[in-house]
Each structure stands twice: as C-alpha cells, then as structure tokens.
Amino acid sequence: MTATPATRTIRRVLVALDTSPSSMAAARAAARLASRFEAELVGLFVEDLDLLHLTNSPMARHVDLLTASSETVESLDVERQLRAQAGRARRALAQLADRSEVAWSFQVARGNVAAEVLAAATENDLVSLGRFGLSLRHRRRLGKIARALLAEGNRCTLLIERMEEVRPPVVAVFDGSEASRSALVLATEFAGPKLGAFLVLTLGENSDQLRREAAEILEEGDVTAELIDLGPALDSKVVNLVRRRRAGLVLPVGGPALGEEEIQGLLNQIDCPVLAVS
Amino acid sequence: MAAPKPLTPDQLYRKCDFGKLVFETTHDLEPLEGLLGQPRAVAAVEFGIGIERDGYNIFAFGPPGTGKHTAVQQYLERKAAGDETPGDLCYVNNFEEQHRPKLLQLPTGRGGELRRAMERLVDELTTGLQSALDSEEYQTQRQVLEEQFNERQAKALAELGDEAGKQGLALLRTPAGMAFAPVQDDEILSPEEFSKLPEEDREQLEKDIDSFKEKLQKVLRQFPRWQREARERLRKLNLEVSRFAIQPLIDELREQFTGLDDVQIYLDAVEDDVLENAGRLVGQDKSPAQALMQALGGGEETDQPSLRRYRVNVLVDHHDTEGAPVVYEDNPTYQNLVGRVEHISQMGALVTDFNLIKAGALHRATGGYLLVDALKLLGLPYAYEGLKRAMQSKQIKIESIGEALSLTSTYSLEPEPVDLEGKIVLLGDSTVYYLLSAYDPEFSELFKVAADFAGQLEWSPENQALYARLIAKLVREDELRPLDREAVARVIEHSARMLEDSEKISLLMSRIFDLLREADYWAGQAERDVVTTEDVQKAIDAGIFRLDRYRERIQEEIDRGTLLLDTSGAKVGQVNGLSVYQLGDFAFGRPSRITARVRLGKGEVLDIEREVELSGPIHSKGVLILGGFLGARYAPEVPLSLSASLVFEQSYGGVDGDSASSAELYALLSAIAEVPIKQTFAVTGSVNQRGEVQAIGGANEKIEGFFDVCTARGLDGEQGVLIPAANVKHLMLREDVVEAVAQGKFNIYAVETVDQGIEILTGKSAGERDGDGEYPEDSINRLVEDRLIDLAETAQEFSGPPEKDEEEEEPKPKPETKKEGS
C-alpha cells in the first residue's frame, strides 16, 4: 500500500430529490459541499415508473394519506402530481443554490428510482441523499437507494438523516484501504487547515503503520488531528465518539475491516451525516 | 322749568385721589392677595368645592378678562395641595378577553413600579425560557417525542408493508398517498404481467389488495389521534420546563406587590399565559401570520407582538403629583376628555391593543379637579355630550365617537371604565351659562353651583386703595417697572373710562394688565425706570391710534363735506344726532344728521330706516314712542292728522338702539312747529311717552365724536352736546374735551326732559299749560299744538260731511200681522 494518498476533486455533486424532509436535508448538505468545493450542484428527480405502472393496473388501490379515503387514480393524475413534485424540488434546489452561490442544474428522469440514481451517480463525483427517503420500511434501516449505492461502490455517498449543517467536527475511520485513504483526503480537503476538531480512528491490526499513514495524509493536507486506535474490529466506541462530539462521520466502504453488515449496523446506531467513500 | 346750565369740568371727569394713601411707586405697596371684588364668586367656588354631593360642579361665569380662570385655578390648587393624591391608573392585558383590557388601580407611584417590574420580567422571561427551551435536555426530550410520533407512524406503515410483502404485495408511496401493488422478484408487476397471471391468482391478489387497503385506511385513521397525543405530551413537557424557568421570576414580583390583590390576580394570569405560550414567546412556535409578517418585513424583530401583552400601560402616573390633581384641558375635544384608543399600521391594516389606550383629561383629573372652557367645549363635536355622559354615569368609558353614536361597528377595544371622582369646573361667560340653563335640562343637574364673577367694582376710596395694590401685584408678577402714584391714578381713571362709569372700576383685569405691559414698554422707550402717567397715557393713545383708522376716515369725510353735517346756524326739522360705532374693543362716536318732514296725514310717524329694514327693533320702538308722545301731549281731543317721516341721513348700514329718539323728537317738533334748531348742538338720549329723557350708552364717545368735528371746524363757544341727566355719572371724558369746557369753548348740557332740550336747541321756551289748559303764545308746545289742530281740521275738511247711517233713517212701518183665534 502506497503512502501517497490519492487526490480526489469534487466537481459535481448530485442530489436525488423527492421532496421528503430527508431529501431536502440532503439537498442542503449538497449545496454546502458544492460551495466548499466550488462544484456544480446537480438535482435529480426520478418519476417512478413503478407508480406509473401501478396506476395503469386494474388492481391499483390508492389510499389518500390525508383523508384515508380510497380513490381510483388515473395515470394522468399521477403524472400531474409527479410534475408538481418535480417543480417543487426544482424550486427548492434553485433557492439553495442561490443562497450558496453555486452553479446548478436540474434533471428529471423516468424509470426505476434506484437505477436512475445509480446511473446518474456515475457522472458525478459525490451523491447526497436522504438516508430513508420516502421508504415505508423501518426508519432505522438504510433506504434501498443508499444500499444500492454502497453496494455498487459509488465513489462518494453522503447520507443525511435530517436538516442539519454538514460541518466540523469530523470523525474519519482509517483502515489503510484505498477507500480510507481517499476518504481521509476528502475529509482534509473539506475541513481545511482551520478545522477545529478532527479525529482519525485507525481500524486494523497494525495500528502503528495505520497511524503513520494517516499522519502523512493529514500533514499533506495541512491538517492536525487527534488519532485514536480502535483495534482490529469496529465496536461501540465509534458510536459513542460520534454521538458525544456531535460529529460527522467519514467511512471507507469496501475495506478489509468494514463490510456491508458492519456499515449497516453502524449506520443504524447513529443519526449524524455520514460520508461513505469507496 | 328752569333751563339747565352747562356741566362744569369736574362733572366731566373724575380724578383719582388717593387721599391719605401714601406711596411713591407700586413697590411701596403691599401686593394684593386673593381676588378683588368677587365675594360672590369666591363664596360659590368655596361652596362648590366643599360640598361632597352629586351634581355640585361649578360653572364660573362672568365677562371675559375678569381673571376667572386664573382665580379659580389658583384657588383649586391651594385647596388641592391639602387633598389626598389619587392612585395610579393602569391598563393591562385581559388574557381571557383581549378586547376588554383590565384596569388596575394602584397606590400612587406604584403604576410605574409595576410597569418597570413587568418590563424586567419580560426580559428575564425570554432569556430564561430561551435557555430552558434551547437546553440540550429539553431538545433531546422534544426530539424523542417527535421521533416517537414519527416512529409510531412509520412502524405502523412498515408493519403493514411487511405483512403485505409476505402476500406478494408492495406498499408504495405515491405523490398524494399510498398504494398496494403486486410484486414479483422484488419488482412491481406491470399491467401486462399481471394480466398474464392465472385468473385465480389475479382474483386472489385483488382480494388481498382490497383487504390491505382497508387495513391501511384503519392505520391512517389513527394518525390524527396519535398526533394529538404527541402534541399533548409536548405541551406538558413545555409546561413543566417553562414553569421551572419562570416561576421564581414571577414569585419575586408577587412578593414585591404583596397586599395588592388585583396585581396578584394579574400575575397569576400572566403566569398562566406565559406557560401557555412559552414556545411563541421565544420565537420557537411562530404562528403562520407572524412568520408571514416577519418574512414581509412587517413585524418588529425586537418587540414581538406576543410580548406586548405583558406590558403595563400606565394611563395616569401620579408619582410626582402633590395633593390632588388640578387639570386644565385647553383643547377639550371628545377624545382629549374621555381618552382614546390609538391604532398602528401593520401591513396596511390598523391594529390596536391595550398599550395604545391614551388617557383623557378626565382620567388625569379624577380624584381632583378639571377645568374646561365652556365655549370651546360646546364648539367641539360631541365633547359636551361626552363630558355629561361621564358625569352622569360617574364613569370614564373610552370609546370613539363613532362607537358612542353607534355609527361604526368595527372591532375595537372596550377598556374597563374608570370611576370618575372629583369636581368639574366650566369657565365661560354669562350668555353661555344662561343659554345652557335654559335649553339643557341636564345642565342644571350637573352644574349646580354658579360662580358669578363681577366685571366691575364700586369706586370707593377703600376699593381704590385695594385696586392700587392689585396693580402692584400684577406689576411684580410680570416683573414690570413700578408705576408712580400718578400713573396708578391714571390707570384707575382709565379703568373707569373702560366701564363708562365714573363711579365704578373695571375688573376686566386682562385689559388692565395689557395697559400695564404697554405702559411699561413706553417707559422703556423713554428710558425711564418708573412708569409715569405720561407712559400710561401714551399706551392708551397708541392703543387707540392702532385701531382708529376708520374713525379718522369718517372724520375726514365730514371735514370734506362728503358726510353732510352742520355745526353752525339753525334749520327747521334738522338736528345732529349721535351714534356709536363699536369695532372690536374700540368704540367711537359719530355725529349724523337726522331730519324730519311733516304733512297732512293719518297720524303716522314714518321711520324710513324701519321701512327699508335698516333699523333694529329698539330703534323702531323709539320711533313708535314718538307717536305716543305726540298723541298724548298735544290736542288729545282731536285726531292726530299728520304724516311725519324721520331719517338718519347718509346712513347706509343698520341703525339700532333708541339713543337717537330724543334727537328725532326734537327734529319732529321743529318740523311741526316750523321752528329752526341750532345746528351747533348734537343730541343723544332716548325719550319715553311722557317726554322724559332717559340714559343711553356710549355718552363719552358720542360727546368726543361731535367735539372732534367741532374742533376741526373751530370751536366758537356755541357748540355743545345735550345728554340725558342720568348719564352725567358716566362721564369720563378726554382731557381736551374737559379743557375746552373749562375754557367755555364747548358746552355739555344734561337734560331731564324734552322741554329742556328743545328750549336749548331752539332758544324758545317750551311752555307749560296754564289754568285753561293752554300753552303760552309763541312757546314751542303752543306752536306744535296749533299746527296739529290745524292739520286735524284740514283733515276733517277733506273728509267732508259725515254720511247718514241707515239707523238714522225713518223707521219703515212694520208689516201688518193677522190675529188669529180671537
């Protein structure tokens, strides 16, 4: 493993919008990051093909959320509602971009939501999305799209639960993998030399080596940080540190110490912004 | 009857003689304290203030300038200084009915204390609440509650989704709601795929979907209840946290205002309201309206509307009042009396609250005394009605004129009324007082005490000395130069001249005060330290000069012959009458030619002024009296058969008053008797049917008016004026007139009867009836009577022999009647 960290530049930040509170929080965080990296903010609204299929189906049964009444819904109605939703999402994104003074664009796609977001993710450097979206599954479980992005090894995925600032302090997990090196570089770029509190958690057998490597990256980024050794396996220490310091978490994905299950388990226990880097 | 002699100079002007009162200047005199010459008014004011019964309010009236206002105010202030100071009046929010602000009546000075305490409380409240509601602990608990609610909803839906998943169905979120759809391999079946399913499967799926739809509806119907429960839990949390934060602060106030039950009740209400609205107070729970207001820039960031409700509006603060208040309202509009509710503009709408309630004069004066000028009060719309209503109900109720008259029904405040106590004093002139007494039945019930201020005082040696001390007081109060003894005397003499009475002194102190100030000015111009009689005279003359341009023009036109007036020779049926022009405070006399013409007629004395409606009723009355006099005195047994016309020559304005009636009679007698009247005289005086000459007004100005004309043409010793004898006591003539009389260049005769007057004017004896009832030959009365008899005879001749009446004809024989039954 080389000691030189891979540099990564964020030029386009994608945010998947569906007007849910969680996706609005993701849009805000995306705008903040776009501003920090002087990147373009790209909004994506996907018209869910499943919904359109559903309305054409003879067995479609729609229940109104506000009145609990059951009505037959025509596909034209759904299309109109989706357009209205897209319009709201576009306006919200425009406002955020104006406030953050970043360039922005907005796209509307039609198809399977996860597939469309994954496809769009390949053309962007960072994807910001709500952790739960409009999912009706258990709130603590990661949403379908988020899971797909992590599984597909998307380079940078920012997961946001609620409306809060993406800002220091930052806690970064470093396991020596390429992903963790990239993650640490990105964290230093985001934080800059003026960072108030930066905590690097080394995760792996060879803690001295990990500390040296991390220190090099930090030095390269002109950032000072506190280094704490987690040992070979992830435990509740990370959760406690993140909660106590109300910090944002930077996680490498696909490394030797952090499998999908570990990451899922970790995310289920915290509600702070998480940047997952592959 | 002996002909009257000309008046002597000492009858024309009364000199002020201080006798034994020794002083050089007013500085040697002890200033007069209290009111001079107003025992009646003082007794009335004392009575009105002393009597503690309903309706015994005071109406102080008298001529303008008598010092009513100053005197009453000073008297009230002396009395009020020993009275108890009333308490403070405050309005506070009524948390139950916001449109009815509550009144707090607090001990003197405690209103301001409460206001400051509440301002401090509001500051501390927001800080305390802010930190309590911002605390980590509270936020965590609040978040937990919100999470619980969200989780509960999500869990219910997720469970339903999981259950549906087991049946091969997916619960989908649509833009407006939710729907179930069949899935296969984690993908939603398209309609085409669905149609390819066996019919049995399709039916089963549809059945399942219907069943889940009903379950979903059941779940959704529970959401509002869960939301209510969540809100209630949050409310309880807010309540507990807020109470813990604010209770010590409010308890501190409770202790500070121990013993004031109303304040304790108010503080309880404040506490309840703060707890109820804790979130709003610290801006956490902005109402949509507030948020919109702030977004549009209409709200005050530093003063949130919700915090205004805890302010204290101290309507009346008596903390620096000593004794009872004495308030003079110089602009007694309805709202300045009863108070008003102001409005402020917010987003183009006018809004108000209890903080915008403003006190009226009645609020400031309750428990003390309120002075109001009656004429101003009556001239302002609904002010008098508003004052009366407050006095009748003994309550000060703040409502707009529109509300009071039920003209408007817009939503406004109805502040709790304030009890009205104390006395109301109206100031005005006697006309206003008597008009109100006559036309407003309620007036007499509300103002039972009349304080009648006199406008004049007997000119006795004692009063003269007091008057000198009063002048000394005015001089000192206004820091004027002192007046020397002669100047004081001149002021007193002028005071009598102002009244046109040599036996009275004026109590119109405002005009005397003006004279003193002006004399002081002229003394200053002359670089004198003491005001002399010369300065006083200069002030009088300058005052006249400023106003007498019109008099001068008339005088000029007489001199130029535009206005015809003879001051020499004698003419039949023509006499110089005298009239007075009143221009504001300045009056002057003007001589006018009065002529009379007679001819045969039906006994009418025609007043040409009346015919053309240029005469007032009193003038017309005077002329009609002349007819009565002629008919009764001369040849009463024959019909009055003349037609006489009388006219004020070159009079183009109205004429009123009967002071020219004697002049008109002289002209008439001259015309009838065809005896010329000396034009060297001018005449004034009214006359009655018995031929007695009666007193008139403006004698001084009239004499001076004719004197000026004669002086301009040259005094020859023959000229003079006839005045009623009853007017001699009113004479306070100018120095030059008195001087001319002393030198025999001008004469003033005081006549009691027409006979005396006609003798002076014609140089002929008037004549009295002898034992046979005849007037002496060649006397005026004889000439008049003879002429009237001649006219009557002529009239009879013209009328011819009397026609015979039908009754005097021979009676016709009665028709015969047939006797029956004999």
Chai-1 contact restraints between the chains, C-beta under 6 A:
chainA,res_idxA,chainB,res_idxB,connection_type,confidence,min_distance_angstrom,max_distance_angstrom,comment,restraint_id
A,D50,B,I188,contact,1.0,0.0,6.0,A-B,restraint_1
A,L51,B,T174,contact,1.0,0.0,6.0,A-B,restraint_2
A,H53,B,I188,contact,1.0,0.0,6.0,A-B,restraint_3
A,H53,B,S190,contact,1.0,0.0,6.0,A-B,restraint_4
A,L54,B,A179,contact,1.0,0.0,6.0,A-B,restraint_5
A,L54,B,A181,contact,1.0,0.0,6.0,A-B,restraint_6
A,N56,B,P191,contact,1.0,0.0,6.0,A-B,restraint_7
A,S57,B,P191,contact,1.0,0.0,6.0,A-B,restraint_8
A,S57,B,F194,contact,1.0,0.0,6.0,A-B,restraint_9
A,M59,B,E206,contact,1.0,0.0,6.0,A-B,restraint_10
A,M59,B,I209,contact,1.0,0.0,6.0,A-B,restraint_11
A,A60,B,A179,contact,1.0,0.0,6.0,A-B,restraint_12
A,R61,B,F180,contact,1.0,0.0,6.0,A-B,restraint_13
A,R61,B,I209,contact,1.0,0.0,6.0,A-B,restraint_14
A,R61,B,K213,contact,1.0,0.0,6.0,A-B,restraint_15
A,H62,B,G177,contact,1.0,0.0,6.0,A-B,restraint_16
A,H62,B,A179,contact,1.0,0.0,6.0,A-B,restraint_17
A,V63,B,G177,contact,1.0,0.0,6.0,A-B,restraint_18
A,V63,B,M178,contact,1.0,0.0,6.0,A-B,restraint_19
A,V63,B,K213,contact,1.0,0.0,6.0,A-B,restraint_20
A,V63,B,L216,contact,1.0,0.0,6.0,A-B,restraint_21
A,V63,B,Q217,contact,1.0,0.0,6.0,A-B,restraint_22
A,D64,B,G177,contact,1.0,0.0,6.0,A-B,restraint_23
A,L65,B,G177,contact,1.0,0.0,6.0,A-B,restraint_24
A,A68,B,Q217,contact,1.0,0.0,6.0,A-B,restraint_25
A,A68,B,L220,contact,1.0,0.0,6.0,A-B,restraint_26
A,A68,B,R221,contact,1.0,0.0,6.0,A-B,restraint_27
A,S70,B,K213,contact,1.0,0.0,6.0,A-B,restraint_28
A,Q81,B,P175,contact,1.0,0.0,6.0,A-B,restraint_29
A,Q81,B,A176,contact,1.0,0.0,6.0,A-B,restraint_30
A,L82,B,P175,contact,1.0,0.0,6.0,A-B,restraint_31
A,Q85,B,P175,contact,1.0,0.0,6.0,A-B,restraint_32
A,L134,B,R173,contact,1.0,0.0,6.0,A-B,restraint_33
A,L136,B,L157,contact,1.0,0.0,6.0,A-B,restraint_34
A,L136,B,A158,contact,1.0,0.0,6.0,A-B,restraint_35
A,L136,B,G161,contact,1.0,0.0,6.0,A-B,restraint_36
A,L136,B,L171,contact,1.0,0.0,6.0,A-B,restraint_37
A,R137,B,A158,contact,1.0,0.0,6.0,A-B,restraint_38
A,H138,B,A158,contact,1.0,0.0,6.0,A-B,restraint_39
A,R139,B,A154,contact,1.0,0.0,6.0,A-B,restraint_40
